[in-house]
């Protein structure tokens, strides 16, 4: 998850889907923060949709309106992630935002905090930059062990 792209067009789709799925559920959102620069050279590519309400707003008006107000965190008095959480765009979701450690030896400790923090959630959304672990594991991937640790009989994982 790159802080400089928070509220971009990809998040518009994710948040609209999550708002629909979280009805009657307790949501936990895990940002896979990697510590990489939040600067976005091609900001327009991610945020141009906000200038085109006629093309996008009808898909999810409440989400669109929140994100127009948020504007990628550019007006945030505090950091953009905290600002986004406080906006209420995902109601009372639990947000987990500890940076993913680069050292594999520290990842288990990070996972333990993640599992404990998501304890009351029956819908967990993981938001990595690079998808699920394949032949390699980076801070931008969801580890297969993390998927296994977060699985519960009454919980949906996304």
N, CA and C atoms as a LAMMPS dump frame, in Angstrom:
ITEM: TIMESTEP
0
ITEM: NUMBER OF ATOMS
474
ITEM: BOX BOUNDS ff ff ff
-5.0000000000000000e+02 5.0000000000000000e+02
-5.0000000000000000e+02 5.0000000000000000e+02
-5.0000000000000000e+02 5.0000000000000000e+02
ITEM: ATOMS id mol type element x y z
1 1 1 N 0.857 -1.167 0
2 1 2 C 0 0 0
3 1 3 C 0.89 1.212 0
4 2 1 N 0.71 2.055 -0.981
5 2 2 C 1.509 3.267 -1.099
6 2 3 C 0.683 4.466 -0.638
7 3 1 N 1.177 5.132 0.364
8 3 2 C 0.45 6.234 0.99
9 3 3 C 0.109 7.328 -0.027
10 4 1 N 0.988 7.56 -1.002
11 4 2 C 0.747 8.596 -1.996
12 4 3 C -0.406 8.308 -2.94
13 5 1 N -0.921 7.081 -2.927
14 5 2 C -2.027 6.716 -3.808
15 5 3 C -3.336 6.485 -3.052
16 6 1 N -3.361 6.784 -1.76
17 6 2 C -4.565 6.567 -0.962
18 6 3 C -5.696 7.436 -1.498
19 7 1 N -6.806 6.8 -1.785
20 7 2 C -7.953 7.511 -2.322
21 7 3 C -7.977 7.556 -3.834
22 8 1 N -6.998 6.903 -4.463
23 8 2 C -6.957 6.842 -5.917
24 8 3 C -8.082 5.969 -6.459
25 9 1 N -8.128 5.836 -7.756
26 9 2 C -9.218 5.12 -8.412
27 9 3 C -9.298 3.66 -7.949
28 10 1 N -8.167 3.034 -7.653
29 10 2 C -8.189 1.663 -7.138
30 10 3 C -8.885 1.579 -5.793
31 11 1 N -8.636 2.56 -4.934
32 11 2 C -9.293 2.593 -3.626
33 11 3 C -10.787 2.874 -3.762
34 12 1 N -11.159 3.664 -4.745
35 12 2 C -12.581 3.913 -4.986
36 12 3 C -13.312 2.577 -5.18
37 13 1 N -12.772 1.719 -6.012
38 13 2 C -13.377 0.403 -6.227
39 13 3 C -13.336 -0.468 -4.986
40 14 1 N -12.196 -0.488 -4.295
41 14 2 C -12.059 -1.314 -3.084
42 14 3 C -13.036 -0.871 -2.003
43 15 1 N -13.115 0.428 -1.759
44 15 2 C -13.975 0.934 -0.697
45 15 3 C -15.447 0.705 -1.018
46 16 1 N -15.822 0.863 -2.285
47 16 2 C -17.214 0.598 -2.674
48 16 3 C -17.56 -0.866 -2.424
49 17 1 N -16.668 -1.765 -2.8
50 17 2 C -16.89 -3.199 -2.569
51 17 3 C -16.955 -3.5 -1.074
52 18 1 N -16.017 -2.979 -0.311
53 18 2 C -15.995 -3.245 1.126
54 18 3 C -17.238 -2.717 1.825
55 19 1 N -17.702 -1.523 1.456
56 19 2 C -18.923 -0.978 2.077
57 19 3 C -20.11 -1.905 1.817
58 20 1 N -20.151 -2.488 0.647
59 20 2 C -21.235 -3.415 0.322
60 20 3 C -21.102 -4.714 1.129
61 21 1 N -19.905 -5.249 1.208
62 21 2 C -19.68 -6.525 1.886
63 21 3 C -19.734 -6.427 3.408
64 22 1 N -19.48 -5.26 3.964
65 22 2 C -19.376 -5.151 5.421
66 22 3 C -20.723 -5.002 6.128
67 23 1 N -21.795 -4.957 5.373
68 23 2 C -23.109 -4.873 6.012
69 23 3 C -23.289 -6.089 6.918
70 24 1 N -23.641 -5.843 8.178
71 24 2 C -23.835 -6.895 9.181
72 24 3 C -22.55 -7.655 9.498
73 25 1 N -21.405 -7.051 9.214
74 25 2 C -20.118 -7.676 9.531
75 25 3 C -19.224 -6.662 10.223
76 26 1 N -18.226 -7.188 10.89
77 26 2 C -17.197 -6.357 11.533
78 26 3 C -15.946 -6.459 10.678
79 27 1 N -15.538 -5.336 10.072
80 27 2 C -14.433 -5.293 9.115
81 27 3 C -13.127 -4.887 9.78
82 28 1 N -12.058 -5.589 9.407
83 28 2 C -10.696 -5.179 9.741
84 28 3 C -9.946 -4.999 8.424
85 29 1 N -9.279 -3.873 8.286
86 29 2 C -8.511 -3.559 7.083
87 29 3 C -7.044 -3.549 7.467
88 30 1 N -6.255 -4.364 6.788
89 30 2 C -4.818 -4.41 7.049
90 30 3 C -4.081 -3.772 5.887
91 31 1 N -3.555 -2.582 6.134
92 31 2 C -2.723 -1.921 5.132
93 31 3 C -1.351 -2.571 5.191
94 32 1 N -0.851 -3.028 4.091
95 32 2 C 0.506 -3.582 4.036
96 32 3 C 1.472 -2.435 3.739
97 33 1 N 1.811 -1.694 4.781
98 33 2 C 2.703 -0.545 4.643
99 33 3 C 4.136 -1.037 4.507
100 34 1 N 4.812 -0.575 3.477
101 34 2 C 6.163 -1.073 3.199
102 34 3 C 7.248 -0.055 3.508
103 35 1 N 6.866 1.169 3.81
104 35 2 C 7.863 2.192 4.099
105 35 3 C 8.421 2.841 2.853
106 36 1 N 7.909 2.443 1.676
107 36 2 C 8.369 3.061 0.44
108 36 3 C 7.791 4.46 0.335
109 37 1 N 8.423 5.266 -0.448
110 37 2 C 8.023 6.664 -0.612
111 37 3 C 6.562 6.776 -1.006
112 38 1 N 5.894 7.732 -0.408
113 38 2 C 4.502 7.975 -0.731
114 38 3 C 4.322 8.93 -1.897
115 39 1 N 5.415 9.385 -2.485
116 39 2 C 5.324 10.328 -3.594
117 39 3 C 4.82 9.619 -4.843
118 40 1 N 3.928 10.266 -5.539
119 40 2 C 3.377 9.725 -6.772
120 40 3 C 3.672 10.703 -7.898
121 41 1 N 4.552 10.302 -8.83
122 41 2 C 4.898 11.171 -9.952
123 41 3 C 3.704 11.362 -10.871
124 42 1 N 2.945 10.317 -11.066
125 42 2 C 1.804 10.374 -11.979
126 42 3 C 0.491 10.455 -11.212
127 43 1 N 0.407 11.447 -10.335
128 43 2 C -0.766 11.633 -9.476
129 43 3 C -2.06 11.684 -10.287
130 44 1 N -2.038 12.362 -11.423
131 44 2 C -3.258 12.495 -12.233
132 44 3 C -3.814 11.129 -12.637
133 45 1 N -2.948 10.189 -12.909
134 45 2 C -3.399 8.857 -13.317
135 45 3 C -4.268 8.204 -12.238
136 46 1 N -3.951 8.458 -10.988
137 46 2 C -4.678 7.838 -9.875
138 46 3 C -5.877 8.663 -9.417
139 47 1 N -5.826 9.987 -9.597
140 47 2 C -6.846 10.857 -9.014
141 47 3 C -7.693 11.626 -10.024
142 48 1 N -7.43 11.467 -11.301
143 48 2 C -8.187 12.18 -12.328
144 48 3 C -9.677 11.854 -12.266
145 49 1 N -10.021 10.652 -11.832
146 49 2 C -11.431 10.248 -11.772
147 49 3 C -12.252 11.187 -10.884
148 50 1 N -11.617 11.812 -9.891
149 50 2 C -12.338 12.715 -8.985
150 50 3 C -12.804 13.984 -9.698
151 51 1 N -12.193 14.293 -10.819
152 51 2 C -12.59 15.458 -11.607
153 51 3 C -13.696 15.107 -12.604
154 52 1 N -14.109 13.841 -12.601
155 52 2 C -15.106 13.373 -13.563
156 52 3 C -16.28 12.692 -12.855
157 53 1 N -17.011 13.445 -12.032
158 53 2 C -18.111 12.835 -11.277
159 53 3 C -19.18 12.209 -12.17
160 54 1 N -19.398 12.747 -13.349
161 54 2 C -20.404 12.185 -14.249
162 54 3 C -20.077 10.774 -14.702
163 55 1 N -18.79 10.45 -14.732
164 55 2 C -18.363 9.124 -15.156
165 55 3 C -18.256 8.124 -13.999
166 56 1 N -18.057 8.608 -12.773
167 56 2 C -17.738 7.698 -11.669
168 56 3 C -18.708 7.745 -10.483
169 57 1 N -19.223 8.913 -10.149
170 57 2 C -19.977 9.07 -8.896
171 57 3 C -21.157 8.114 -8.784
172 58 1 N -21.851 7.85 -9.875
173 58 2 C -23.051 7.011 -9.825
174 58 3 C -22.759 5.58 -9.379
175 59 1 N -21.525 5.113 -9.501
176 59 2 C -21.186 3.761 -9.071
177 59 3 C -21.272 3.603 -7.553
178 60 1 N -20.848 4.619 -6.824
179 60 2 C -20.847 4.589 -5.357
180 60 3 C -20.8 6.038 -4.862
181 61 1 N -21.956 6.724 -4.85
182 61 2 C -21.97 8.157 -4.531
183 61 3 C -21.344 8.522 -3.191
184 62 1 N -21.662 7.762 -2.128
185 62 2 C -21.108 8.104 -0.812
186 62 3 C -19.593 7.965 -0.79
187 63 1 N -19.095 6.912 -1.405
188 63 2 C -17.639 6.706 -1.456
189 63 3 C -16.996 7.82 -2.276
190 64 1 N -17.563 8.11 -3.428
191 64 2 C -17.014 9.168 -4.281
192 64 3 C -16.961 10.49 -3.523
193 65 1 N -18.053 10.848 -2.86
194 65 2 C -18.102 12.114 -2.131
195 65 3 C -17.067 12.165 -1.009
196 66 1 N -16.895 11.046 -0.298
197 66 2 C -15.856 10.992 0.736
198 66 3 C -14.473 11.218 0.122
199 67 1 N -14.209 10.566 -0.999
200 67 2 C -12.883 10.651 -1.593
201 67 3 C -12.617 12.005 -2.25
202 68 1 N -13.65 12.667 -2.747
203 68 2 C -13.472 14.035 -3.244
204 68 3 C -13.039 14.929 -2.085
205 69 1 N -13.717 14.782 -0.96
206 69 2 C -13.377 15.565 0.234
207 69 3 C -11.965 15.225 0.717
208 70 1 N -11.622 13.955 0.671
209 70 2 C -10.316 13.483 1.127
210 70 3 C -9.202 13.945 0.183
211 71 1 N -9.439 13.852 -1.115
212 71 2 C -8.509 14.29 -2.157
213 71 3 C -7.098 13.756 -1.968
214 72 1 N -6.995 12.462 -1.739
215 72 2 C -5.678 11.846 -1.622
216 72 3 C -4.91 12.252 -0.397
217 73 1 N -5.597 12.815 0.575
218 73 2 C -4.933 13.245 1.801
219 73 3 C -4.161 14.538 1.647
220 74 1 N -4.337 15.215 0.512
221 74 2 C -3.558 16.43 0.257
222 74 3 C -3.91 17.558 1.218
223 75 1 N -5.111 17.505 1.8
224 75 2 C -5.516 18.551 2.746
225 75 3 C -5.434 18.076 4.2
226 76 1 N -4.867 16.896 4.392
227 76 2 C -4.826 16.307 5.731
228 76 3 C -3.938 17.121 6.673
229 77 1 N -4.477 17.403 7.844
230 77 2 C -3.68 18.065 8.874
231 77 3 C -2.798 17.048 9.583
232 78 1 N -3.246 15.808 9.547
233 78 2 C -2.486 14.698 10.103
234 78 3 C -2.131 13.788 8.936
235 79 1 N -1.557 12.658 9.192
236 79 2 C -1.16 11.827 8.061
237 79 3 C -2.386 11.304 7.301
238 80 1 N -2.24 11.029 6.01
239 80 2 C -3.382 10.649 5.178
240 80 3 C -4.121 9.396 5.646
241 81 1 N -3.424 8.399 6.172
242 81 2 C -4.113 7.19 6.638
243 81 3 C -5.017 7.483 7.825
244 82 1 N -4.53 8.236 8.779
245 82 2 C -5.358 8.595 9.925
246 82 3 C -6.544 9.43 9.473
247 83 1 N -6.296 10.36 8.567
248 83 2 C -7.369 11.196 8.027
249 83 3 C -8.434 10.337 7.344
250 84 1 N -8.003 9.36 6.575
251 84 2 C -8.94 8.47 5.89
252 84 3 C -9.764 7.675 6.899
253 85 1 N -9.126 7.136 7.908
254 85 2 C -9.828 6.37 8.944
255 85 3 C -10.878 7.233 9.63
256 86 1 N -10.48 8.453 9.962
257 86 2 C -11.384 9.345 10.685
258 86 3 C -12.539 9.844 9.815
259 87 1 N -12.407 9.715 8.507
260 87 2 C -13.459 10.191 7.603
261 87 3 C -14.735 9.36 7.715
262 88 1 N -14.622 8.135 8.223
263 88 2 C -15.789 7.27 8.354
264 88 3 C -16.189 6.583 7.058
265 89 1 N -15.348 6.62 6.056
266 89 2 C -15.683 6.021 4.768
267 89 3 C -16.007 4.533 4.903
268 90 1 N -15.373 3.857 5.866
269 90 2 C -15.674 2.451 6.125
270 90 3 C -16.257 2.278 7.521
271 91 1 N -17.068 3.22 7.906
272 91 2 C -17.792 3.189 9.191
273 91 3 C -16.873 2.896 10.355
274 92 1 N -17.17 1.834 11.078
275 92 2 C -16.414 1.525 12.297
276 92 3 C -15.393 0.411 12.092
277 93 1 N -14.866 0.306 10.9
278 93 2 C -13.854 -0.718 10.616
279 93 3 C -12.629 -0.517 11.5
280 94 1 N -11.956 -1.614 11.781
281 94 2 C -10.69 -1.587 12.496
282 94 3 C -9.599 -1.463 11.438
283 95 1 N -8.688 -0.53 11.621
284 95 2 C -7.607 -0.332 10.665
285 95 3 C -6.295 -0.744 11.3
286 96 1 N -5.573 -1.626 10.633
287 96 2 C -4.295 -2.132 11.114
288 96 3 C -3.217 -1.556 10.213
289 97 1 N -2.308 -0.8 10.819
290 97 2 C -1.388 -0.039 9.984
291 97 3 C 0.059 -0.098 10.432
292 98 1 N 0.483 -1.187 10.982
293 98 2 C 1.89 -1.323 11.328
294 98 3 C 2.688 -1.69 10.08
295 99 1 N 3.845 -1.092 9.943
296 99 2 C 4.681 -1.354 8.776
297 99 3 C 5.124 -2.808 8.758
298 100 1 N 5.043 -3.431 7.579
299 100 2 C 5.479 -4.812 7.406
300 100 3 C 7.007 -4.831 7.492
301 101 1 N 7.571 -5.661 8.371
302 101 2 C 9.028 -5.692 8.484
303 101 3 C 9.671 -6.329 7.249
304 102 1 N 10.81 -5.808 6.873
305 102 2 C 11.545 -6.374 5.733
306 102 3 C 12.256 -7.667 6.121
307 103 1 N 12.648 -7.777 7.367
308 103 2 C 13.351 -8.969 7.835
309 103 3 C 12.338 -10.088 8.095
310 104 1 N 12.564 -11.222 7.471
311 104 2 C 11.657 -12.361 7.615
312 104 3 C 11.558 -12.782 9.076
313 105 1 N 12.645 -12.662 9.83
314 105 2 C 12.645 -13.069 11.24
315 105 3 C 11.658 -12.258 12.075
316 106 1 N 11.364 -11.027 11.676
317 106 2 C 10.443 -10.169 12.429
318 106 3 C 9 -10.291 11.945
319 107 1 N 8.813 -10.975 10.84
320 107 2 C 7.476 -11.038 10.238
321 107 3 C 6.49 -11.812 11.118
322 108 1 N 6.949 -12.851 11.802
323 108 2 C 6.061 -13.621 12.674
324 108 3 C 5.53 -12.755 13.817
325 109 1 N 6.383 -11.929 14.361
326 109 2 C 5.967 -11.016 15.424
327 109 3 C 4.902 -10.048 14.896
328 110 1 N 5.116 -9.525 13.705
329 110 2 C 4.156 -8.634 13.05
330 110 3 C 2.835 -9.358 12.83
331 111 1 N 2.908 -10.611 12.378
332 111 2 C 1.703 -11.409 12.151
333 111 3 C 0.933 -11.627 13.447
334 112 1 N 1.627 -11.876 14.539
335 112 2 C 0.948 -12.072 15.818
336 112 3 C 0.127 -10.845 16.206
337 113 1 N 0.684 -9.656 15.981
338 113 2 C -0.044 -8.408 16.259
339 113 3 C -1.244 -8.292 15.325
340 114 1 N -1.053 -8.636 14.065
341 114 2 C -2.124 -8.585 13.075
342 114 3 C -3.285 -9.501 13.472
343 115 1 N -2.977 -10.725 13.827
344 115 2 C -4.01 -11.693 14.22
345 115 3 C -4.76 -11.211 15.459
346 116 1 N -4.044 -10.715 16.435
347 116 2 C -4.676 -10.225 17.671
348 116 3 C -5.561 -9.015 17.382
349 117 1 N -5.085 -8.114 16.545
350 117 2 C -5.84 -6.9 16.228
351 117 3 C -7.121 -7.192 15.457
352 118 1 N -7.116 -8.251 14.667
353 118 2 C -8.285 -8.618 13.854
354 118 3 C -9.211 -9.586 14.581
355 119 1 N -8.953 -9.845 15.851
356 119 2 C -9.684 -10.868 16.606
357 119 3 C -11.202 -10.739 16.504
358 120 1 N -11.768 -9.568 16.618
359 120 2 C -13.224 -9.413 16.61
360 120 3 C -13.845 -9.272 15.229
361 121 1 N -13.031 -9.33 14.186
362 121 2 C -13.54 -9.115 12.828
363 121 3 C -13.968 -10.428 12.177
364 122 1 N -15.087 -10.361 11.459
365 122 2 C -15.493 -11.533 10.681
366 122 3 C -15.388 -11.272 9.173
367 123 1 N -14.772 -10.149 8.831
368 123 2 C -14.419 -9.813 7.455
369 123 3 C -13.072 -9.1 7.524
370 124 1 N -12.052 -9.677 6.897
371 124 2 C -10.707 -9.1 6.932
372 124 3 C -10.257 -8.837 5.511
373 125 1 N -9.853 -7.593 5.276
374 125 2 C -9.345 -7.181 3.966
375 125 3 C -7.856 -6.915 4.085
376 126 1 N -7.059 -7.633 3.304
377 126 2 C -5.614 -7.435 3.265
378 126 3 C -5.284 -6.643 2.005
379 127 1 N -4.481 -5.588 2.138
380 127 2 C -4.211 -4.696 1.012
381 127 3 C -2.717 -4.579 0.721
382 128 1 N -2.142 -5.63 0.11
383 128 2 C -0.726 -5.557 -0.268
384 128 3 C -0.56 -4.926 -1.648
385 129 1 N 0.646 -4.465 -1.949
386 129 2 C 0.936 -3.937 -3.289
387 129 3 C 1.18 -5.047 -4.294
388 130 1 N 1.738 -6.151 -3.835
389 130 2 C 2.25 -7.166 -4.765
390 130 3 C 1.484 -8.484 -4.759
391 131 1 N 0.329 -8.534 -4.118
392 131 2 C -0.464 -9.768 -4.145
393 131 3 C -0.024 -10.78 -3.106
394 132 1 N -0.347 -12.032 -3.394
395 132 2 C -0.049 -13.134 -2.476
396 132 3 C 1.313 -13.724 -2.809
397 133 1 N 2.011 -14.155 -1.791
398 133 2 C 3.328 -14.764 -1.922
399 133 3 C 3.318 -15.844 -2.994
400 134 1 N 4.312 -15.787 -3.843
401 134 2 C 4.527 -16.825 -4.847
402 134 3 C 5.862 -17.476 -4.564
403 135 1 N 6.781 -17.342 -5.502
404 135 2 C 8.116 -17.918 -5.316
405 135 3 C 8.962 -17.109 -4.341
406 136 1 N 8.556 -15.871 -4.113
407 136 2 C 9.303 -15.051 -3.154
408 136 3 C 8.327 -14.283 -2.277
409 137 1 N 8.849 -13.8 -1.158
410 137 2 C 8.044 -13.035 -0.213
411 137 3 C 8.75 -11.714 0.062
412 138 1 N 8.035 -10.623 -0.183
413 138 2 C 8.55 -9.298 0.136
414 138 3 C 7.562 -8.629 1.086
415 139 1 N 7.918 -7.446 1.554
416 139 2 C 7.008 -6.696 2.432
417 139 3 C 5.725 -6.333 1.7
418 140 1 N 5.748 -6.321 0.385
419 140 2 C 4.574 -5.994 -0.403
420 140 3 C 3.667 -7.168 -0.71
421 141 1 N 4.008 -8.354 -0.231
422 141 2 C 3.206 -9.557 -0.454
423 141 3 C 2.483 -9.989 0.818
424 142 1 N 1.329 -10.621 0.65
425 142 2 C 0.688 -11.34 1.755
426 142 3 C 1.327 -12.713 1.806
427 143 1 N 1.873 -13.083 2.94
428 143 2 C 2.477 -14.405 3.092
429 143 3 C 1.385 -15.465 3.211
430 144 1 N 1.645 -16.635 2.689
431 144 2 C 0.692 -17.738 2.815
432 144 3 C 0.417 -18.05 4.284
433 145 1 N 1.425 -17.904 5.128
434 145 2 C 1.242 -18.125 6.57
435 145 3 C 0.27 -17.112 7.167
436 146 1 N 0.238 -15.904 6.639
437 146 2 C -0.69 -14.88 7.132
438 146 3 C -2.124 -15.226 6.757
439 147 1 N -2.314 -15.71 5.549
440 147 2 C -3.648 -16.159 5.134
441 147 3 C -4.112 -17.281 6.051
442 148 1 N -3.243 -18.264 6.295
443 148 2 C -3.596 -19.398 7.152
444 148 3 C -3.912 -18.941 8.578
445 149 1 N -3.126 -18.026 9.12
446 149 2 C -3.315 -17.566 10.504
447 149 3 C -4.6 -16.753 10.67
448 150 1 N -5.026 -16.077 9.625
449 150 2 C -6.216 -15.228 9.715
450 150 3 C -7.509 -15.965 9.379
451 151 1 N -7.397 -17.165 8.842
452 151 2 C -8.598 -17.925 8.479
453 151 3 C -9.309 -18.41 9.74
454 152 1 N -10.604 -18.218 9.762
455 152 2 C -11.481 -18.729 10.82
456 152 3 C -12.751 -19.228 10.158
457 153 1 N -13.446 -20.171 10.77
458 153 2 C -14.668 -20.712 10.136
459 153 3 C -15.715 -19.669 9.781
460 154 1 N -15.906 -18.66 10.597
461 154 2 C -16.96 -17.66 10.348
462 154 3 C -16.413 -16.352 9.79
463 155 1 N -15.202 -16.375 9.247
464 155 2 C -14.573 -15.145 8.773
465 155 3 C -14.307 -15.229 7.272
466 156 1 N -14.603 -14.147 6.577
467 156 2 C -14.266 -14.023 5.166
468 156 3 C -12.972 -13.21 5.045
469 157 1 N -12.068 -13.682 4.202
470 157 2 C -10.815 -12.982 3.934
471 157 3 C -10.817 -12.486 2.496
472 158 1 N -10.406 -11.25 2.322
473 158 2 C -10.294 -10.685 0.967
474 158 3 C -8.873 -10.182 0.816
